[in-house]
């Protein structure tokens, strides 16, 4: 079982040494080398990184890596055994190649633990946090191109939890199928959406939309998956984040 998990990064940062992880410089096109594998070789969409975020790494892996299982984590966010508070201890919790082999022998897909919104549906959360255009267009394109997915889309949009961050590890055949479906929708959105005047944050539209589509694809195909804890390697102000969540919902305030 050969597993390769890319670590999406846009700057130099601490990296795990386990060989299962491959640091990839996402958005490498036109940038100076940071010493990681660049995503602008072979078949790639590296130049789209300001709008597609870590998806340029997913696309590069899809087109250029040969492995039985493929996946993505972020340079500050990893799948871990459990949540601990100390940053150095979190690094020690990152899953090893042996642990990945054990997990994937039981489930063909590993996703992050659910992110729960409680008082928000996925659709309302997206619309409070972002321009609604991206998700609205995704729904329109699904209706046009693959209407059989529409019930799964509506079910996911009405839920109050999701598997976020565009993080997952998948068996190769499933990865290929998901990439084909996902980018088919995103490239069509790209043709239709006008992001002129959008700020840098909102211009990352395709990364935001993709986060909501993973569960649609998994749900439609009834894919067997397992959830795994995810740890962020830096301190987070949960009181501030919670306050911003409420202000977005009730007052329409935007945060960047």
C-alpha positions in Angstrom: 0.0 0.0 0.0 1.7 3.2 -1.2 0.3 6.3 0.3 1.3 9.9 -0.5 -0.1 12.8 1.4 0.8 16.3 0.1 1.4 19.0 2.7 0.1 22.2 1.0 2.4 25.2 1.9 3.0 28.7 0.4 6.0 29.4 2.7 8.8 27.7 4.6 7.5 26.0 7.8 8.1 23.0 10.0 7.4 19.8 8.2 7.0 16.2 9.4 9.8 13.8 8.4 7.6 10.7 7.9 8.0 9.7 4.3 4.2 9.5 3.8 4.2 13.3 3.6 5.3 15.3 0.6 5.6 19.1 1.2 4.3 20.9 -1.9 4.6 24.6 -2.7 1.1 25.5 -3.8 0.9 28.5 -6.1 4.5 28.1 -7.1 4.1 29.6 -10.6 6.0 32.8 -10.8 7.3 32.5 -7.2 10.8 31.9 -5.9 11.5 28.3 -4.7 10.9 27.6 -1.0 12.6 24.2 -1.2 9.4 22.1 -1.5 8.1 20.2 -4.6 6.4 22.9 -6.7 2.9 22.5 -8.1 3.7 24.2 -11.4 5.3 21.1 -13.1 3.6 18.7 -15.5 -0.2 19.1 -15.9 -1.0 21.8 -13.4 -3.2 24.8 -12.5 -0.6 26.5 -10.2 -1.4 30.0 -11.6 -5.0 29.7 -10.3 -3.8 29.4 -6.7 -5.0 32.9 -5.6 -8.6 31.7 -6.3 -8.3 27.9 -5.9 -6.0 27.8 -2.8 -4.9 24.3 -1.8 -6.9 22.9 -4.7 -3.9 23.6 -7.0 -2.0 21.0 -4.9 -4.9 18.5 -5.1 -5.0 18.9 -8.9 -1.2 18.6 -9.2 -1.2 15.4 -7.1 -4.1 14.0 -9.3 -2.2 14.6 -12.5 1.4 13.9 -11.5 1.7 11.5 -8.5 1.5 7.7 -8.7 0.2 6.2 -5.5 -2.4 3.7 -4.2 -3.8 6.4 -1.9 -3.6 10.2 -2.2 -4.5 13.0 0.1 -3.9 16.5 1.4 -3.1 18.2 4.7 -2.0 21.8 5.3 1.3 23.0 6.6 -0.3 24.1 9.9 -3.2 21.5 10.0 -2.8 17.8 10.2 -4.7 14.6 11.0 -3.7 13.6 14.5 -4.4 10.8 17.0 -6.0 13.2 19.5 -6.1 16.9 20.4 -3.5 18.2 22.8 -2.8 21.8 23.7 1.0 22.1 23.5 2.2 22.8 20.0 5.2 20.5 20.2 3.0 17.7 21.6 0.6 18.2 18.6 3.5 17.5 16.2 4.0 14.2 18.0 0.4 13.3 17.4 0.6 13.5 13.6 -0.3 10.2 12.0 2.5 8.1 10.7 2.7 6.0 7.6 2.1 2.9 9.6 -1.0 4.4 11.2 -2.3 5.5 7.8 -1.8 2.0 6.5 -3.9 0.6 9.4 -6.7 3.2 8.9 -6.9 2.8 5.1 -7.0 -0.9 5.4 -10.3 -0.5 7.1 -11.8 2.5 5.2 -11.1 3.8 1.7 -11.5 7.4 2.7 -10.4 9.4 5.8 -11.9 12.8 6.4 -11.6 15.4 9.3 -13.9 15.2 12.3 -17.2 17.0 11.7 -17.1 20.8 12.0 -20.4 21.6 13.7 -22.2 24.9 13.3 -25.2 24.1 15.6 -27.3 27.3 14.8 -26.3 27.5 11.1 -26.9 25.2 8.1 -24.0 24.8 5.7 -25.8 27.0 3.2 -26.6 29.8 5.7 -23.1 29.7 7.1 -21.6 30.0 3.7 -23.8 32.9 2.8 -23.0 34.7 6.0 -19.3 34.2 5.5 -18.9 34.6 1.7 -20.6 36.0 -1.4 -23.4 33.5 -2.2 -22.5 33.5 -5.9 -20.1 30.5 -5.7 -22.5 28.1 -3.9 -25.5 29.3 -6.0 -23.6 28.6 -9.2 -22.5 25.2 -7.9 -26.1 24.3 -7.4 -27.1 25.5 -10.8 -24.3 23.6 -12.5 -25.2 20.4 -10.6 -28.8 20.8 -11.8 -27.5 21.2 -15.4 -24.7 18.6 -15.6 -25.4 16.0 -13.0 -28.9 16.4 -11.5 -28.7 13.0 -9.9 -26.5 14.7 -7.3 -29.1 17.4 -6.4 -30.8 15.5 -3.5 -27.3 14.9 -1.9 -26.4 18.6 -2.4 -29.6 19.8 -0.8 -29.2 17.4 2.1 -25.7 18.6 2.8 -26.7 22.3 2.5 -29.4 21.8 5.1 -27.1 20.0 7.6 -25.4 21.8 10.4 -22.1 20.0 10.1 -19.5 19.4 7.4 -16.0 17.8 6.8 -13.9 20.9 6.0 -10.5 22.2 5.0 -10.4 20.2 1.7 -8.4 17.6 3.7 -8.8 13.9 3.1 -7.0 10.8 2.1 -8.6 8.5 -0.6 -8.0 5.3 -2.4 -6.7 6.2 -5.9 -9.8 5.3 -7.9 -12.0 7.3 -5.6 -9.6 10.2 -5.7 -9.6 10.3 -9.5 -13.4 10.1 -9.6 -13.8 12.9 -7.1 -11.3 15.2 -8.8 -13.0 14.7 -12.2 -16.4 15.6 -10.7 -15.1 18.5 -8.5 -13.0 20.3 -11.1 -15.7 19.8 -13.7 -18.0 21.9 -11.5 -15.4 24.4 -10.4 -14.1 25.1 -13.9 -17.6 25.8 -15.0 -18.2 28.2 -12.1 -15.0 29.9 -13.2 -16.4 30.5 -16.6 -19.6 32.1 -15.2 -18.7 34.0 -12.0 -17.5 37.6 -12.1 -15.2 38.3 -9.1 -14.1 41.7 -10.3 -13.8 43.9 -7.2 -13.8 41.1 -4.7 -11.1 41.3 -2.0 -8.3 38.8 -1.7 -10.1 36.7 0.8 -13.4 36.4 -1.1 -11.4 35.7 -4.3 -10.5 32.3 -2.9 -14.1 31.3 -3.9 -13.2 27.9 -5.5 -11.5 26.7 -2.3 -14.5 27.7 -0.2 -17.0 26.0 -2.6 -15.0 22.8 -2.8 -15.1 22.5 1.0 -18.9 22.1 0.8 -18.8 19.7 -2.2 -16.8 16.9 -0.6 -19.8 15.7 1.5 -22.1 15.9 -1.5 -19.9 13.5 -3.5 -19.3 11.2 -0.5 -23.1 11.2 0.3 -24.2 10.5 -3.3 -21.9 7.6 -3.7 -22.4 6.4 -0.2 -18.7 6.1 0.3 -17.5 4.4 3.5 -15.3 6.9 5.3 -13.8 7.3 8.8 -13.4 10.6 10.6 -10.1 11.5 12.2 -9.1 14.3 14.6 -7.4 17.3 13.1 -5.0 19.6 14.9 -4.0 23.2 14.1 -0.3 23.8 14.9 -0.7 27.3 16.1 -2.8 28.9 18.9 -6.3 29.9 18.0 -8.5 32.5 19.8 -11.8 30.5 20.1 -13.5 33.4 21.9 -12.7 35.8 19.0 -13.7 33.2 16.4 -17.0 32.5 18.1 -17.8 36.2 18.4 -17.1 36.7 14.7 -19.3 33.7 13.9 -22.2 35.3 15.7 -21.6 38.7 14.2 -21.6 37.2 10.7 -24.9 35.5 11.4 -26.8 38.2 13.2 -25.3 41.4 11.8 -23.9 40.4 8.5 -20.4 41.6 9.4 -17.5 40.2 7.3 -14.1 39.3 8.7 -10.9 38.7 6.7 
